[in-house]
Amino acid sequence: MTYARCLLLGFIAIFLTACGPSEKVDQSQTQTADTSLLQDAARALPILASRLRENVKLQGNILVVAGSRANGFFAMSRNTPWTVTCGAGFLVNFDKAQIDLVFGGIQLDDRQCASLAVQIANAVQAVVGGPEKTAN
């Protein structure tokens, strides 16, 4: 009977270990990769724009912000004000929704921000589209 209990406890321990979090993201590798990426704006822009499109979708007149780089799941009017913030990280904000396009611990300099911020703002505008037309 003791052998069966030990065997059962062993299986339970293995099962619980297997159900734990799968892969943890290595933050130092992410930070190093993003820092390297940001050294070349021409290479960074399509990757950052892709990260944006993966996390922001327009469904009719509803803007959906969700994904691996967003701070939650949000559905809002497509007319919600938004900003692109560059400096301590590289963020796109829609009201309370936030998308971290690069690892948050990265400090971008003015040269990097000048070459990327406006282009990412144009990418946001392309996803969101123009203002809604109202019927008269």
Summary of the structure (lengths in Angstrom):
residues: 136
radius of gyration: 21.2
end to end distance: 81.4
largest distance: 81.4
contacts: 336
relative contact order: 0.15
helix: 46%
strand: 21%
